[in-house]
Amino acid sequence: MAEDIITGLSRFRSLFVTARNSTFGYKGQAPDVRAVARTLAVRYVLEGSVRRGGSRVRVTAQLVDAETGNHIWAERYDREMDDIFAIQDEVTEAIVAAIAPEISDVERARATRKPPESLDTWDLYQRGLAAFYASTEAGLSSAIAQFDEVCAADPGFAPAFAMAAGARWRHVIHFEPDNRVEILETALEKAQRATTLDPRDAVCLCHAGEVLSMLGRHEMAIPKLEEAVALNPADAVVRYFLGSVLRRAGRFDEALPHFDSAMRLSPRDVWITGMLTDKAHVLFALERYEEALRWAERARTSPNPRTMTFAVHAATLSLLGRDAEATAAVADLRAHAPNLTYTRYRENLFGTPEVMERLASGLRKHGLPV
């Protein structure tokens, strides 16, 4: 199981994972975590145990910040010993999927606490991610500027180019800028640079696929996301992005299982609001409005709701005939995106033209300006 976890974590290109031969030397010991981290030159240590009692097995795991000694994440898994290999696969996948997002959260927080004069390229990149995940217009504009700065400072750093593309396509989707074609063309250049620098980075492939999808090149976008999933099956965000490009291509029934897989793998992910919103949008597209409303309501109460979160919630209420609630929901949408209009939103690249027309019409009926 330890070998499998090391292998799984190594699939995340943003993580430097110490090789098994170095870590297995600590087996059966109880060393000081800070001393281990210094010896192995790592910032985080994952430790755990496997115990068996009768027909049951218990696996515990905890992720420790070696600089402070604080626990970042901990979990316990109890399973029946019906199929030891199935248990090993299930628990390994759960641990690997949980750890990468937890480390990312801590890294972003660490970077935002540092004074500007002490920031290196990695810190600047993490600050860009913090702005990116805020999902506001100001946040995405700031993320674009910060990722571009990292690209200029380190032209060989593939993830910075991927995220420079990502911040641009998300800005186009959520805030409908006038020059969206120009922005997407720049995003495509950044994404292509990222995949050239590291063609086996799942994050780079994801953002390249999203940009191609928004440009209507679904036949090129979907294989990139499928390749990304093959490279890192435990990455919840990769599965979420595959669902999103299938959704934009109108393959709604195929998209739904990927959102469910992403939320199962990482239920506390920084992308969780997007996952919930996308599932609500697909259910809206399938005219399953009662289900769509339940998922949209969950998305609205999750961190950093997007413009589409408010939009699909309001449009679903409209199509269910809940007029007073729909009018209030459109007011919430306009507070989040005051420049939004029916004319602009019906052409939004989030979904297929037919679905966006239906959604925007529901919003217009309850107060969205033409």
Secondary structure as GFF3:
##gff-version 3
##sequence-region A 1 370
A	DSSP	alpha_helix	2	10	.	.	.	ID=ss1
A	DSSP	alpha_helix	20	23	.	.	.	ID=ss2
A	DSSP	three_ten_helix	24	26	.	.	.	ID=ss3
A	DSSP	alpha_helix	33	40	.	.	.	ID=ss4
A	DSSP	beta_strand	44	53	.	.	.	ID=ss5
A	DSSP	beta_strand	56	65	.	.	.	ID=ss6
A	DSSP	beta_strand	70	80	.	.	.	ID=ss7
A	DSSP	alpha_helix	84	113	.	.	.	ID=ss8
A	DSSP	three_ten_helix	116	118	.	.	.	ID=ss9
A	DSSP	alpha_helix	121	134	.	.	.	ID=ss10
A	DSSP	alpha_helix	137	153	.	.	.	ID=ss11
A	DSSP	alpha_helix	158	175	.	.	.	ID=ss12
A	DSSP	alpha_helix	180	197	.	.	.	ID=ss13
A	DSSP	alpha_helix	202	214	.	.	.	ID=ss14
A	DSSP	alpha_helix	218	231	.	.	.	ID=ss15
A	DSSP	alpha_helix	236	248	.	.	.	ID=ss16
A	DSSP	alpha_helix	252	265	.	.	.	ID=ss17
A	DSSP	alpha_helix	272	285	.	.	.	ID=ss18
A	DSSP	alpha_helix	289	300	.	.	.	ID=ss19
A	DSSP	alpha_helix	307	319	.	.	.	ID=ss20
A	DSSP	alpha_helix	323	336	.	.	.	ID=ss21
A	DSSP	alpha_helix	342	345	.	.	.	ID=ss22
A	DSSP	alpha_helix	353	365	.	.	.	ID=ss23
###
